[in-house]
Amino acid sequence: SSELLDPGIECLPAQREVGAIAGTASFGLGRLFARLEPPHDGTVSVAETRIDGLADHLELPVSHTGLVLSRPVADAVARFLHQGRFGD
């Protein structure tokens, strides 16, 4: 997955805020097929989600699949969309 993230976010308009949420619960099939640097969510390592130019970055104790099912993730996304940051 890192090759998809390597180009960064420079192609986006300057006024566009981008944030990344990384899971740290290491469940998932990805860990069976690739050696992931801890911490990771079972599919993507946290280090891969740290992209230059991010407005904010958040780590939560969820798996990769859990990112789309987690209430704390949904709450963090809502905060980011309203405030441009994941935190309060």
N, C-alpha and C positions, 0 to 999 in steps of 0.2 A: 504493500500500500504506500510505502514511502515515495516511490517514484511518481505517484499521483499528486503528492503534496510538495515535492521538491521545488516546483516552479514558484511556489509562494502565492501571495495574493496581490502582487503588483499589478495584475491586469484589471483589477477592480477600480472603479472611480475612487478618488482620494477621499471623498466625503462618506464613503461606505464603511461602516463599522463591521468588523468580522470578529467573531469569538469562536472558541473551540471548547467543547466539553469532552473530557477524557474519562473513561471508566477505569476503575482499578480492581474490580473483582475478576480474577483470572479464570473465568469459565468460558468455554467456547471451543469449537473445533480448530480454530486457527493455531492454537498452541500445539496441536498434534502434527501439524504440517510445517510449521516454521518455528524457529527458535526466537522467542520474543524477549526483548530486554524488559526486565521488571522495572517499575510496575507496568501492568498491561491489563486489558479487559478480555483477554482470551483471543483477540483478533488483531488489535492494534496496540502498540506500546505507547505509553504516555509521551515519551520523547518524540514520537512521530507526529504528535498533535501540536507540538510547540513550533509554530510557524512565525517567522519574522513578520511584524506588522499587525499582529492581532491586537485588538482593542482590549481583550480580556481572555483569560484561560481559566478553566475550572476542572478540578478532579473530583469525581464522585465515586462512591463504592458500589458501582454497578457493572454488570458485564456488557459486552458489546450489544447484544440483543436487548438487554435491560435498559439501554439508553433510550430506546423508543417507547418503553413501557413504564418508565419511572416517573412518579409524581415529582420528586425533587428535581429531576432533569427538566420536566415541563415548567415547573415554577422558575427555574433558573433561566430558561429560554424566554419566558414572559418578562422577567426582570430585564434581561438583555435587550429585548425589543423595545421596552419602554424607556430604559435608562442608558443603554449602551454599555452596560456592565452587568456581570452576573451577581455581584454582591449588592448588599442593601445600600 
